[in-house]
Amino acid sequence: MKNISKRPHRSHPGLIPEELIGLKKVCPFCNCETEIPWLEKLQFPKFPIKSNDGNCYWAPVSFPLTCSSLVCNKVFEVKIPVLPNHNRWSLYGDEAGRYITQPAIKYSSRPLNFYCITLVGLHASKHDRVRKQVMNLKRLIRPNDDPESWAHHFTRIWDSKPESNQFNLSSKKEKIEYAKRFAKVVREARPHLVSFNFSSCFVDPEEKGQRQSLLKHQKETLFSESILGTLVELRRQDKSVRWIFDNIQDTSLGDKIEGWASERFLGLQYTRLFCWLSSGSAVLEPSFVRPGSHFLLEVADFISYCVARDFFMAIMEKPSEFPSSLLGKGFYQGTFGDGDVESTSSLGLPIKKFYGVQPTR
């Protein structure tokens, strides 16, 4: 195996939970208190190691810390709080974005770029039921095709032309009604179905050439935030987590992780923070699979679409035809211009709270 410490990695998002800021540990050699530098890069990343028989993983339960006393300056191990692992939840993720060229002038005189990632989990006892409901909806709009043979991407459905005969939807009104039916399936699956949405928006820069680098930063940062945010929430409930994302790459020869995502995840493993938040759970690298290869990827795609449309319509001072509130209560996190974040449980995207935009009813 290639030495993991020699693999390329990318920076973390720079976020520390409030309750951990300023936390100190006592040096066992001199009793001096040392503040934990949560985001300082470790010499080696902390990651789970598979057992020889391949049936389990050894998870890291401590990290090194150098005493802040110049007299002592010794390295000691800090034990992390180990939480139970009652079960492992699989979270399925997909994204959506909107480049808004002419937002309402009261909100911005420049174009805006909104981007979000949604991760969805569902209790195993409800998988068959919700999967059948999603497949039945797919049959409604493509009655001649096996619903398992095609991926449900709502962007394609919404943008389709009646004359294309792609979907059995002949008007915008029928598309809206279909979206509301899909939203009802999601809403009625709660609380067994949980969703986590992470979003941010930036103003398009005036300087040419900067937009692509900002888009890249926005996407990669939200990916890291979605990993950290869902890890925190599930570990608080004594659950471990596995992430599965929709992949834009060719996966015909098997599942692939996107290079930038692998480097971002490794960047997290180089921090004491990620080790602490893992709390004794074997947290494995996310996987990237063929688009639409699982019905919960299709649900994540739909939720992301609804949230992105909420933002787009609100910023244009228009009412959303199928607001994200129809999806029921979910977890939302927004990233602001100063890099700070806010999260809440909400009936739809709390767009006014996060972005100061008043939705049009």
FIMARVO-625794 format. One record per residue (C-alpha): residue number from 1; residue in three letters; x, y, z. Coordinates in steps of 0.5 Angstrom, whole numbers. Each point is the difference from the previous one (the first is absolute). Layout:
// FIMARVO-625794
{NUM "ala" {X Y Z}}
...
This chain:
// FIMARVO-625794
{1 "met" {0 0 0}}
{2 "lys" {3 7 -2}}
{3 "asn" {2 4 6}}
{4 "ile" {-6 4 2}}
{5 "ser" {4 6 3}}
{6 "lys" {3 1 -7}}
{7 "arg" {-7 0 -3}}
{8 "pro" {-2 7 -2}}
{9 "his" {-6 4 4}}
{10 "arg" {-3 6 0}}
{11 "ser" {-2 5 6}}
{12 "his" {-6 -1 5}}
{13 "pro" {-6 5 0}}
{14 "gly" {3 4 6}}
{15 "leu" {-6 -1 4}}
{16 "ile" {0 -2 8}}
{17 "pro" {-6 -2 4}}
{18 "glu" {-1 6 5}}
{19 "glu" {0 -5 6}}
{20 "leu" {7 -2 -2}}
{21 "ile" {3 7 -1}}
{22 "gly" {5 1 6}}
{23 "leu" {0 -7 3}}
{24 "lys" {6 -2 3}}
{25 "lys" {4 -6 3}}
{26 "val" {5 -1 6}}
{27 "cys" {7 -3 -2}}
{28 "pro" {1 -6 4}}
{29 "phe" {7 2 1}}
{30 "cys" {0 7 3}}
{31 "asn" {-8 1 1}}
{32 "cys" {0 6 -5}}
{33 "glu" {-6 1 -4}}
{34 "thr" {1 0 -7}}
{35 "glu" {-6 3 -5}}
{36 "ile" {-1 -5 -6}}
{37 "pro" {1 3 -6}}
{38 "trp" {-5 -4 -4}}
{39 "leu" {1 2 -7}}
{40 "glu" {8 -1 0}}
{41 "lys" {3 -5 -4}}
{42 "leu" {2 -6 3}}
{43 "gln" {6 -4 -2}}
{44 "phe" {-4 -6 -3}}
{45 "pro" {-7 0 -1}}
{46 "lys" {-5 -4 5}}
{47 "phe" {-4 -5 -4}}
{48 "pro" {-3 -7 1}}
{49 "ile" {4 -6 -1}}
{50 "lys" {-3 -7 -2}}
{51 "ser" {1 -6 4}}
{52 "asn" {4 -6 -3}}
{53 "asp" {-6 -4 -1}}
{54 "gly" {-4 6 -4}}
{55 "asn" {-6 0 5}}
{56 "cys" {1 6 4}}
{57 "tyr" {4 7 0}}
{58 "trp" {5 2 6}}
{59 "ala" {-3 7 1}}
{60 "pro" {5 6 3}}
{61 "val" {-2 2 7}}
{62 "ser" {6 5 2}}
{63 "phe" {4 5 -4}}
{64 "pro" {7 3 2}}
{65 "leu" {1 7 4}}
{66 "thr" {6 4 1}}
{67 "cys" {0 3 7}}
{68 "ser" {0 8 -1}}
{69 "ser" {5 1 6}}
{70 "leu" {7 1 -3}}
{71 "val" {3 -3 6}}
{72 "cys" {-4 -7 -1}}
{73 "asn" {-2 0 -8}}
{74 "lys" {-1 -7 1}}
{75 "val" {-5 -4 -5}}
{76 "phe" {-6 -3 3}}
{77 "glu" {-6 -4 -2}}
{78 "val" {-7 3 1}}
{79 "lys" {-5 -5 0}}
{80 "ile" {-6 2 -3}}
{81 "pro" {-7 -2 3}}
{82 "val" {-3 -6 -3}}
{83 "leu" {-7 -1 -2}}
{84 "pro" {-4 -6 -1}}
{85 "asn" {-1 -3 -7}}
{86 "his" {-8 -2 0}}
{87 "asn" {0 -1 -8}}
{88 "arg" {3 3 -6}}
{89 "trp" {-4 5 -4}}
{90 "ser" {1 1 -8}}
{91 "leu" {-1 7 -2}}
{92 "tyr" {-1 1 -8}}
{93 "gly" {2 6 -3}}
{94 "asp" {-1 5 -6}}
{95 "glu" {0 7 -1}}
{96 "ala" {-3 6 -4}}
{97 "gly" {2 7 -2}}
{98 "arg" {-3 6 -3}}
{99 "tyr" {4 6 -4}}
{100 "ile" {-4 6 1}}
{101 "thr" {1 5 -5}}
{102 "gln" {-5 5 2}}
{103 "pro" {-2 0 7}}
{104 "ala" {-5 5 3}}
{105 "ile" {4 6 0}}
{106 "lys" {-1 1 8}}
{107 "tyr" {3 -6 1}}
{108 "ser" {6 1 -5}}
{109 "ser" {3 4 -5}}
{110 "arg" {4 -6 -2}}
{111 "pro" {-1 -7 -3}}
{112 "leu" {-1 -5 6}}
{113 "asn" {2 -8 0}}
{114 "phe" {-4 -4 5}}
{115 "tyr" {3 -7 1}}
{116 "cys" {-3 -6 5}}
{117 "ile" {1 -7 2}}
{118 "thr" {-5 -4 3}}
{119 "leu" {1 -7 4}}
{120 "val" {-6 -5 1}}
{121 "gly" {0 -6 5}}
{122 "leu" {-6 -4 1}}
{123 "his" {-1 -6 5}}
{124 "ala" {1 -7 -3}}
{125 "ser" {-7 -2 2}}
{126 "lys" {-3 5 -5}}
{127 "his" {4 -1 -6}}
{128 "asp" {-4 -4 -4}}
{129 "arg" {-6 4 1}}
{130 "val" {3 7 -2}}
{131 "arg" {4 -4 -6}}
{132 "lys" {-7 -2 -2}}
{133 "gln" {-3 6 0}}
{134 "val" {6 4 -4}}
{135 "met" {-1 -6 -5}}
{136 "asn" {-7 1 -1}}
{137 "leu" {1 8 -1}}
{138 "lys" {5 -2 -5}}
{139 "arg" {-5 -5 -4}}
{140 "leu" {-5 6 0}}
{141 "ile" {5 4 -4}}
{142 "arg" {3 -5 -4}}
{143 "pro" {-5 -6 0}}
{144 "asn" {4 -4 -6}}
{145 "asp" {6 0 4}}
{146 "asp" {3 -4 5}}
{147 "pro" {0 5 6}}
{148 "glu" {7 -3 2}}
{149 "ser" {3 1 -7}}
{150 "trp" {0 7 1}}
{151 "ala" {3 6 5}}
{152 "his" {-6 5 2}}
{153 "his" {4 7 0}}
{154 "phe" {-5 5 1}}
{155 "thr" {3 5 -4}}
{156 "arg" {-1 -4 -7}}
{157 "ile" {-7 -1 2}}
{158 "trp" {-1 7 1}}
{159 "asp" {4 2 -6}}
{160 "ser" {-3 -5 -4}}
{161 "lys" {-5 2 -6}}
{162 "pro" {-7 -3 -2}}
{163 "glu" {2 -2 -7}}
{164 "ser" {6 -4 2}}
{165 "asn" {-4 -5 3}}
{166 "gln" {5 -1 6}}
{167 "phe" {-5 0 5}}
{168 "asn" {-7 -1 1}}
{169 "leu" {-1 8 2}}
{170 "ser" {-3 4 -5}}
{171 "ser" {0 7 3}}
{172 "lys" {3 4 6}}
{173 "lys" {-6 -1 4}}
{174 "glu" {1 -8 0}}
{175 "lys" {7 1 2}}
{176 "ile" {-2 4 6}}
{177 "glu" {-5 -5 2}}
{178 "tyr" {5 -6 -1}}
{179 "ala" {5 4 4}}
{180 "lys" {-5 1 6}}
{181 "arg" {-1 -8 -1}}
{182 "phe" {7 -1 1}}
{183 "ala" {0 5 6}}
{184 "lys" {-5 -4 3}}
{185 "val" {3 -6 0}}
{186 "val" {6 3 3}}
{187 "arg" {-4 4 6}}
{188 "glu" {-4 -7 2}}
{189 "ala" {6 -4 0}}
{190 "arg" {3 5 6}}
{191 "pro" {2 -1 6}}
{192 "his" {3 -7 -3}}
{193 "leu" {3 4 -6}}
{194 "val" {5 6 2}}
{195 "ser" {3 5 -4}}
{196 "phe" {6 5 1}}
{197 "asn" {1 6 -5}}
{198 "phe" {6 4 0}}
{199 "ser" {0 6 -4}}
{200 "ser" {4 7 -2}}
{201 "cys" {-1 5 -5}}
{202 "phe" {6 5 -2}}
{203 "val" {0 7 -5}}
{204 "asp" {3 -1 -6}}
{205 "pro" {6 3 0}}
{206 "glu" {2 6 -5}}
{207 "glu" {7 -2 -2}}
{208 "lys" {0 -5 -5}}
{209 "gly" {2 -7 1}}
{210 "gln" {-2 0 7}}
{211 "arg" {-6 -3 0}}
{212 "gln" {2 -7 -2}}
{213 "ser" {5 0 6}}
{214 "leu" {-6 2 5}}
{215 "leu" {-4 -5 -3}}
{216 "lys" {5 -6 1}}
{217 "his" {1 3 7}}
{218 "gln" {-8 0 2}}
{219 "lys" {-1 -7 -3}}
{220 "glu" {6 -3 4}}
{221 "thr" {-1 4 6}}
{222 "leu" {-8 -2 1}}
{223 "phe" {3 -7 -2}}
{224 "ser" {4 0 7}}
{225 "glu" {-5 4 4}}
{226 "ser" {-5 -6 -2}}
{227 "ile" {4 -5 2}}
{228 "leu" {2 3 7}}
{229 "gly" {-7 3 1}}
{230 "thr" {-4 -7 -1}}
{231 "leu" {6 -4 4}}
{232 "val" {-1 5 6}}
{233 "glu" {-8 -1 0}}
{234 "leu" {0 -8 -1}}
{235 "arg" {6 -1 5}}
{236 "arg" {-4 4 5}}
{237 "gln" {-6 -5 -1}}
{238 "asp" {5 -6 1}}
{239 "lys" {0 -2 -7}}
{240 "ser" {6 0 -5}}
{241 "val" {-1 2 -7}}
{242 "arg" {2 -2 -7}}
{243 "trp" {0 5 -6}}
{244 "ile" {-2 -2 -7}}
{245 "phe" {-1 6 -5}}
{246 "asp" {-2 0 -8}}
{247 "asn" {6 0 -4}}
{248 "ile" {1 5 -6}}
{249 "gln" {5 -5 -3}}
{250 "asp" {0 -6 -4}}
{251 "thr" {-1 -6 5}}
{252 "ser" {-1 -5 -6}}
{253 "leu" {6 -4 3}}
{254 "gly" {-2 1 7}}
{255 "asp" {-1 5 6}}
{256 "lys" {5 6 0}}
{257 "ile" {1 5 5}}
{258 "glu" {1 7 -3}}
{259 "gly" {8 2 1}}
{260 "trp" {-2 7 3}}
{261 "ala" {-5 -4 5}}
{262 "ser" {5 -5 2}}
{263 "glu" {6 6 1}}
{264 "arg" {-5 4 4}}
{265 "phe" {-2 -6 4}}
{266 "leu" {7 -2 2}}
{267 "gly" {1 8 2}}
{268 "leu" {-5 -1 5}}
{269 "gln" {3 -7 3}}
{270 "tyr" {7 5 1}}
{271 "thr" {-4 4 5}}
{272 "arg" {-1 -2 7}}
{273 "leu" {-7 3 0}}
{274 "phe" {-2 -6 -5}}
{275 "cys" {3 -5 4}}
{276 "trp" {-4 3 6}}
{277 "leu" {-7 0 -3}}
{278 "ser" {1 -7 -3}}
{279 "ser" {0 -2 8}}
{280 "gly" {2 -7 -1}}
{281 "ser" {-4 -2 -6}}
{282 "ala" {4 -2 -7}}
{283 "val" {-2 5 -4}}
{284 "leu" {2 -2 -8}}
{285 "glu" {1 4 -6}}
{286 "pro" {-7 2 -4}}
{287 "ser" {-1 -4 -6}}
{288 "phe" {-3 3 -7}}
{289 "val" {-4 -5 -4}}
{290 "arg" {-4 0 -6}}
{291 "pro" {-5 6 0}}
{292 "gly" {-7 -2 2}}
{293 "ser" {2 -7 2}}
{294 "his" {-3 0 6}}
{295 "phe" {-7 3 1}}
{296 "leu" {2 4 6}}
{297 "leu" {5 4 -5}}
{298 "glu" {-6 2 -4}}
{299 "val" {-4 2 7}}
{300 "ala" {7 4 1}}
{301 "asp" {0 3 -7}}
{302 "phe" {-8 2 1}}
{303 "ile" {1 4 6}}
{304 "ser" {7 3 -2}}
{305 "tyr" {-4 3 -6}}
{306 "cys" {-6 2 4}}
{307 "val" {5 4 5}}
{308 "ala" {4 3 -6}}
{309 "arg" {-7 2 -3}}
{310 "asp" {-2 3 6}}
{311 "phe" {6 5 0}}
{312 "phe" {-1 1 -7}}
{313 "met" {-7 2 0}}
{314 "ala" {1 4 7}}
{315 "ile" {5 4 -3}}
{316 "met" {-4 2 -6}}
{317 "glu" {-6 2 4}}
{318 "lys" {-4 -6 -2}}
{319 "pro" {-4 -5 3}}
{320 "ser" {3 -7 0}}
{321 "glu" {-5 -5 -4}}
{322 "phe" {2 -6 5}}
{323 "pro" {4 3 6}}
{324 "ser" {4 -4 4}}
{325 "ser" {-4 1 6}}
{326 "leu" {-5 -6 -3}}
{327 "leu" {6 -5 1}}
{328 "gly" {-1 1 8}}
{329 "lys" {5 1 5}}
{330 "gly" {7 -1 -1}}
{331 "phe" {7 3 2}}
{332 "tyr" {3 6 -4}}
{333 "gln" {7 3 1}}
{334 "gly" {2 7 -3}}
{335 "thr" {7 3 -1}}
{336 "phe" {0 7 0}}
{337 "gly" {5 5 -3}}
{338 "asp" {5 0 6}}
{339 "gly" {0 -7 0}}
{340 "asp" {-4 -1 6}}
{341 "val" {-6 -5 -1}}
{342 "glu" {-7 -1 4}}
{343 "ser" {-4 -6 0}}
{344 "thr" {-7 -2 2}}
{345 "ser" {-6 -5 -1}}
{346 "ser" {-5 4 -4}}
{347 "leu" {-6 -2 -5}}
{348 "gly" {4 2 -6}}
{349 "leu" {6 4 -2}}
{350 "pro" {0 6 6}}
{351 "ile" {2 5 -6}}
{352 "lys" {-2 6 4}}
{353 "lys" {4 -2 6}}
{354 "phe" {6 -2 -4}}
{355 "tyr" {0 5 -6}}
{356 "gly" {-4 5 2}}
{357 "val" {-5 -1 -6}}
{358 "gln" {-7 1 1}}
{359 "pro" {-4 -6 -4}}
{360 "thr" {-6 2 -4}}
{361 "arg" {-6 -3 2}}
